[in-house]
Amino acid sequence: MPPPPQLAEWSTDLRVAVGFLTRVRVGEIAAAGSLSRATRVYPVVGLGVGLAGGAAFWLAAALGLPPLIAGLIAVAATMGLTGALHEDGLADTADGFGGGAEPERKLEIMRDSRTGAYGAAALVLSIAIRATALAALAAPAAVVLALAAAHAVSRACLPAAMATMPLARSSGLAVATGRPEPADAGIALSLAAAVALLTQGVGAGLAALLAGALGAALVAWLARAQIGGYTGDVLGALQQAAEIAVLLTAVALT
């Protein structure tokens, strides 16, 4: 007996989101038209990525490696699982915002696959801050829970930004993905809130949600000022900022 239509939709959305956000092979996924609806389950994929990074940290700690090295391994694990999708967006955004004078020139630089000085610096800082934050948490259990919250909350910020910000260009990955419905963005935020509250507790969970939202809002504000809206690269930078904000909040509250 086939699954109910609504359950089948959720299953399809999860497969689309996994195939889009990670390098995990999920077989043939639905057409591009469902990419926008699949954003509602982005936090579920983020939860999986965070748990994978936490498992890598736990294994490294069990082998007796220092916390900083374990933190670097955890970050590397999440990057390997996602194909450094968001890190690539961060680097391109930093190059464009830092290297161009006019919005058109900034967008042109962001299309260039080569990484410049601004992009390289942004990547180094992102990896270093995240790894250092995990090392500061130190306890493997705390790291697992913090990574679960950080990756879920940061992925939920993506559909929220897509639903509320204007597009900066008329073509590209962001255009092909489509604009999520406000209800789908709300579902994503609700799922992320559940993960944050379950992993961090009420007070720290609310702080994590607020920190992630502020990190994402900062990038969104900068993107509006620099290029008039968002692109796929901007979404990558937005995810990175939100993830870092949640991890730093976890460290501050430890």
C-alpha positions in Angstrom: 0.0 0.0 0.0 1.5 3.4 -1.0 2.1 5.9 1.8 -0.5 8.7 2.3 0.1 11.7 0.0 1.2 14.0 2.8 3.7 11.5 4.2 5.0 10.9 0.7 5.5 14.7 0.3 7.6 14.9 3.5 9.6 11.9 2.4 10.3 13.5 -1.0 11.2 16.8 0.6 13.7 15.1 2.9 15.3 13.3 0.0 15.5 16.5 -2.0 17.0 18.4 0.9 19.6 15.7 1.7 20.6 15.5 -2.0 20.8 19.2 -2.3 22.6 20.1 1.0 24.9 17.1 1.3 27.0 14.7 -0.8 24.9 11.7 0.4 23.5 9.8 -2.6 19.7 9.5 -2.3 18.9 8.2 -5.8 16.9 10.2 -8.2 15.3 13.2 -6.5 12.2 15.2 -7.5 12.3 18.0 -10.1 13.6 21.4 -9.3 10.1 22.7 -8.6 10.1 21.0 -5.2 13.3 22.5 -4.0 11.6 25.5 -2.4 9.2 23.3 -0.5 12.0 21.0 0.6 13.5 24.0 2.6 11.1 23.2 5.4 13.1 20.2 6.3 16.5 21.9 6.1 16.9 21.8 9.9 16.5 18.0 9.9 19.4 17.7 7.4 21.3 20.2 9.5 20.7 18.0 12.6 22.2 15.0 10.8 25.2 17.0 9.7 25.8 18.3 13.3 25.5 14.8 14.8 28.0 13.5 12.2 30.4 16.3 13.2 29.8 15.5 16.9 30.5 11.8 16.3 33.8 12.8 14.7 34.8 14.9 17.7 33.8 12.1 20.1 35.9 9.6 18.2 38.9 11.9 18.1 38.6 12.6 21.8 38.3 8.9 22.5 41.6 8.4 20.7 43.2 10.9 23.1 43.6 13.8 20.6 43.7 17.3 22.1 40.4 19.2 22.0 41.5 21.7 19.3 42.5 18.9 16.9 39.3 17.1 17.7 37.4 20.4 16.9 39.2 20.7 13.6 38.4 17.1 12.7 34.7 17.7 13.6 34.6 20.8 11.3 36.3 18.9 8.6 33.7 16.1 8.9 30.8 18.5 8.4 32.6 20.1 5.5 33.2 16.8 3.9 29.6 15.7 4.3 28.2 18.9 2.8 30.9 19.2 0.1 31.8 22.6 1.8 28.7 24.0 0.1 28.2 26.8 2.6 31.9 27.5 3.0 32.2 28.0 -0.7 29.4 30.5 -0.6 31.1 32.3 2.3 34.3 32.6 0.4 32.6 33.9 -2.8 30.6 36.4 -0.8 33.6 37.7 1.0 35.5 38.1 -2.3 32.6 39.9 -3.9 31.7 42.3 -1.0 35.4 43.0 -0.4 36.7 43.3 -3.9 34.0 45.1 -5.9 33.1 48.8 -5.8 29.6 48.6 -7.5 26.9 45.9 -7.1 27.3 44.6 -10.6 31.1 44.2 -10.1 30.5 42.5 -6.8 28.1 40.0 -8.4 30.6 39.4 -11.2 33.4 38.6 -8.7 31.0 36.2 -6.8 30.4 34.2 -10.0 34.2 33.7 -10.3 35.1 30.2 -9.0 38.6 31.4 -7.9 39.1 32.3 -4.3 40.8 35.6 -3.5 42.3 37.1 -0.4 39.0 38.1 1.2 37.5 34.7 0.6 40.6 32.8 1.9 40.6 35.0 5.0 36.9 34.4 5.6 37.4 30.6 5.3 40.3 30.5 7.7 38.5 32.6 10.2 35.3 30.5 10.0 37.1 27.2 10.4 39.3 28.5 13.2 36.4 30.1 15.2 34.3 27.0 14.9 37.1 24.6 15.8 38.2 26.8 18.7 34.6 27.0 20.0 34.3 23.2 20.0 37.7 22.9 21.8 36.4 25.4 24.4 33.4 23.2 25.0 35.7 20.2 25.3 33.3 17.6 26.7 32.2 15.4 23.8 28.6 15.3 24.9 28.4 19.1 25.0 30.0 19.3 21.5 27.5 16.9 20.0 24.6 18.9 21.4 26.0 22.2 20.4 26.7 21.1 16.9 23.2 19.6 16.5 21.7 23.0 17.6 24.1 25.1 15.5 23.5 23.2 12.2 19.8 22.9 12.7 19.3 26.6 13.6 21.6 27.8 10.8 19.8 25.8 8.2 16.4 27.1 9.3 17.7 30.7 8.7 18.0 29.9 5.0 14.3 29.5 4.1 13.5 32.5 6.3 15.9 34.7 4.4 14.7 33.3 1.0 11.1 34.1 1.9 11.7 37.7 3.0 14.7 39.0 1.0 14.7 40.1 -2.7 16.9 38.3 -5.2 20.0 40.1 -6.2 20.1 38.6 -9.7 17.7 37.1 -12.2 19.5 33.8 -12.7 21.6 31.4 -10.7 21.1 28.7 -8.0 19.0 30.9 -5.8 16.6 31.6 -8.6 16.4 28.0 -9.6 15.6 26.9 -6.1 12.6 29.2 -5.9 11.1 31.2 -3.0 9.7 29.1 -0.1 6.2 29.8 1.1 6.1 31.6 4.5 4.4 28.5 6.0 7.4 26.4 5.0 9.8 28.9 6.4 7.8 28.8 9.6 7.9 25.0 9.7 11.7 25.1 9.4 12.0 27.6 12.2 9.7 25.5 14.4 11.8 22.4 13.8 15.0 24.3 14.6 13.5 25.6 17.7 12.6 22.1 18.8 16.1 20.9 18.2 17.6 23.9 20.1 15.4 23.5 23.1 15.9 19.8 23.3 19.6 19.9 23.0 20.4 23.1 25.0 17.5 23.5 27.4 15.0 26.3 27.5 17.3 29.2 28.4 20.3 28.3 26.3 18.1 27.1 23.5 16.3 30.4 23.2 19.7 32.1 23.4 20.9 29.9 20.5 17.9 30.7 18.4 18.3 34.5 19.0 22.1 34.3 18.3 21.5 32.4 15.1 18.9 34.8 14.0 21.1 37.8 14.7 24.1 36.2 12.8 21.8 35.6 9.8 20.3 39.0 10.0 23.7 40.7 10.0 24.6 38.9 6.7 21.2 39.7 5.3 21.5 43.4 6.1 25.0 43.4 4.6 23.8 41.7 1.4 21.0 44.2 1.0 23.4 47.1 1.3 26.1 45.5 -0.9 24.1 43.9 -3.8 20.4 44.6 -3.1 19.4 41.1 -2.0 20.5 37.5 -1.8 22.2 34.9 -4.0 23.1 31.3 -3.4 26.5 32.4 -2.2 25.0 34.9 0.3 22.9 32.0 1.7 26.1 30.1 2.3 27.6 33.0 4.2 24.4 33.5 6.1 24.5 29.8 7.2 28.1 30.2 8.3 27.4 33.3 10.4 24.4 31.7 12.1 26.3 28.5 12.9 29.2 30.4 14.4 26.9 32.6 16.4 25.2 29.5 17.9 28.5 27.9 18.8 29.9 31.0 20.4 26.7 31.3 22.4 27.1 27.8 23.6 30.6 28.5 24.7 29.6 31.7 26.5 26.9 29.9 28.4 29.0 26.9 29.4 
